[in-house]
Amino acid sequence: DLFRSKMVEAKRIVVFSGSGLSATSGMSTFSTQGGLYEQAKKQFKLSDGKLLFTYSFYSKHKVQAESFFVEIHKEALRASPGPGHKALAVLGTSGRLARHYTLNIDGLATKAGMDVWDPEDNIHGKTVEMHGSIHEIVCTECGETRLLTYDDTDLLSRHQSIPCSSCSSRDVGGPYMRFKVMLYDDMEGEYITSD
């Protein structure tokens, strides 16, 4: 009750959220039984499923990792915002939400009506996607970012890469786009989330 009374009194609120917020929407969490780490461990025969989400694994097994990420993308497309996402949207509309920092990559806060913060395109957005978005791809050569399309997911599911439309005209055979998702020890992190 103390927390609730402080929330009611507060004029400006900052919220930090993680995968638990999206669990009620049917999204797989990372570390729970049957979660993404366990799925990755089984599918890739890894000692620890967390390895799939490291840059070192990704850089050696890009097409396999991206095929796995496609499944997360599809799960996120099927999911609907849960009560927590809706409450955040109401808080945002009230003007009391100063910022929402999320580790989630599923875009459910956006589906609920939250505006995503971007240092260049939307400085008034309230939600900061600290680990990027499973719905976007980015070129780590030129920084071009765009939404993932059905054709993109089809290519990635068939273990093919997506060439960058801006760079490919200059250099046949590359560079390629990747999911705009921050990995552990990501060597291309500056293209995923802004400082």
HELIX and SHEET records of a PDB file:
HELIX    1   1 LEU A    2  GLU A    9  1                                   8    
HELIX    2   2 SER A   19  ALA A   23  1                                   5    
HELIX    3   3 LEU A   36  PHE A   44  1                                   9    
HELIX    4   4 GLY A   49  PHE A   53  5                                   5    
HELIX    5   5 TYR A   55  LYS A   60  1                                   6    
HELIX    6   6 LYS A   62  ARG A   78  1                                  17    
HELIX    7   7 PRO A   83  SER A   94  1                                  12    
HELIX    8   8 LEU A  108  LYS A  111  1                                   4    
HELIX    9   9 TYR A  150  SER A  157  1                                   8    
HELIX   10  10 GLY A  189  TYR A  191  5                                   3    
SHEET    1   A 3 ILE A  13  SER A  17  0                                        
SHEET    2   A 3 LEU A  97  THR A 102  1                                        
SHEET    3   A 3 THR A 127  GLU A 129  1                                        
SHEET    1   B 4 THR A 145  LEU A 147  0                                        
SHEET    2   B 4 GLY A 132  CYS A 139 -1                                        
SHEET    3   B 4 TYR A 176  VAL A 181 -1                                        
SHEET    4   B 4 ILE A 162  PRO A 163 -1                                        
END                                                                             
